[in-house]
């Protein structure tokens, strides 16, 4: 997956209209009865952490919000209060943990927000003819590699890997350009949330976000295959023995 | 100079204590946070910090000894001396079979559950029962050292342990009579111990190569918050593997010279011990030799260079580097982003390991705290955090493996991704595919692979639903991984709001009933009961006081008290004896204290007459004034008692 440089976002001041986190009541006290668990839909990540629905969050502000909340909510804090309090704290701290994880990653945050706004990203992405050409090249090289490995032909395998790597680099560049497009669209979406913003700006930005995200998933899958082919001796994920 | 001391120890504090336990593959330790807020390891009577995780049994399968003594019998009683139990915790017999090559004891597959059973004599033990023996030994050690009941513990596990392995460890704690406050990951515990004094700020990597497992964790520490960013590892890689490799290599040589080793349990064990000695020596020396008696005509002398050793183990050490890279990737960090690298586990004393770690992370790793002790110390800190509330410290850990459920086509749909901070939860809704179906079967798995067959089965369970046309019932299920990394499942009928009880039966673990049954059995052994042992200690003390008092009464000091005082003392001795007869600890304590009340004067007289002999030596008189003003004061006090001192 492409590494996005969230810290490149200018650290903004926390938005003035930040609501309190979900589990904090109006007196600023933690209320462990806010969410009853299964059956009751959990509040969304922005609500849990008390953040406005914006795409470009200051990561430092997000970290601070989360840390102060988890310090109050973690079940270890409630051990002395008995098992019932621990269970409730587990439930509520899991909300905070999950929300933090969902919002920490920029692209996940975009997906989540679009979903909350009722515009979930459909993954049916139609690649451009140029991209399709690259996919075909990679598929051929992957087949060649497999054949070469099966035949025990190291020279042919190395050649195939070379081709895969070359196309992989092109795809990596395309992925980086996509990230830039996503940031640009995210900025426009955030700006369109201002009360005086023109209504069609938001829908325009949303359309760009959805298109870019669909293409990003497509490229990520391709890049994962490229990576797996280039690291044959190293399992890409730890496996349980 | 012997001074009779009658008084008993200060009255015991009745409140119970919580300890930290490192339940290791090879060795285990127990630690506690002392009054000064610093964690310390509790030593045994032998002065040793480590308790070998070895359990010795009688021929009939009854428990004999645990720890160093059991370890000593490894060679003579290979079939009834059990070690490396940790590697079998929460695993299926089939998984364990792959390691059976060199294990000298009998491992069975339970027909019903496919779980591991270890047979000793006529008895079969589960891995949690065996671990409970080690935990109980640690509990006793702690109680003896602290003079208090120890009934709660934080127990550490490898970070890469799955749900079943964690649950098995928790079960072992319960079986040992301990409330398990928390299961904490070993590298995280180590970071806590390091974080106590120096309060490192920033990103650190903990490389933990223990007896049987390898873990690596990347953490972010700031202002008392220890946040795990990513963890990875291999639950089957450790010092044990190094030993096995060495034994196999030497066994080949010996066998080619005509002496059979494999199949001779005692020879394998002797060889294993010798290899461990050699391994340890080679960490500080360039070459080492060890003599081993294998029943051949002469003792064998095995000499190794460090280079031989390193060539042999290099592939094993290399295997630890993959998980390190993976953890860095998952944390989104480069080696240069790290502020510190910490070494944990006895195997990190091996120079090759240090070199490889240094190469990978590009910095000299730290091992300021004894790598064998640091995990237990950190566990004690966590126990202190959870029971005293006096520390502004918090541990935020992650789940090492993704959690998912089986969906159509034998594919795993991930619900909670690996390295999610815990507690973590996921909610999903399920329905039926056939009319009038009365339940939905869920199969929960843990692992990173896509297919069910490649992941670890945690549990299968049925969510009951009302018989309705297919697709109509709606059941909401919440999967919650708690702070221990253990899964809980709750369900609710979305239409009626009715809560569904879902019983999760772990795939290779013990169900709750089994744990309860084992607990009942454990309590049948009275000698294990804290109250019984407390009574025995109190009785011993009472008997010593009675003997000392009677001895003094018969001596010169006894002639200096009047009959009334003597009768009172003797009457109270009688009461104490009667109290001992009740076999109850409180009457004994009470009677002992009442006896001590009336023997103070007698004790002073005895002390005075003893000291008096000394004081007559003019040269020593000054020294007593200087060195023992209290004793000298009591001496004077004795002199001032009218009609007592006849000098």
Interface residues (C-beta under 8 A of the other chain):
Chain A: X3 X37 X38 X39 X41 X42 X67 X70 X71 X74 X75 X76 X77 X79 X80 X90 X91 X93 X94 X95 X97 X98 X100 X101 X234 X235 X237 X238 X239 X240 X241
Chain B: X160 X162 X181 X182 X225 X232 X233 X234 X235 X236 X322 X323 X326 X332 X385 X386 X387 X389 X394 X395 X396 X401 X417 X420 X421 X422 X423 X424 X425 X426 X427 X446 X447 X448 X449 X454 X455 X456 X476 X477 X478 X480 X481 X482 X483 X490 X491 X492 X493 X494 X497 X499
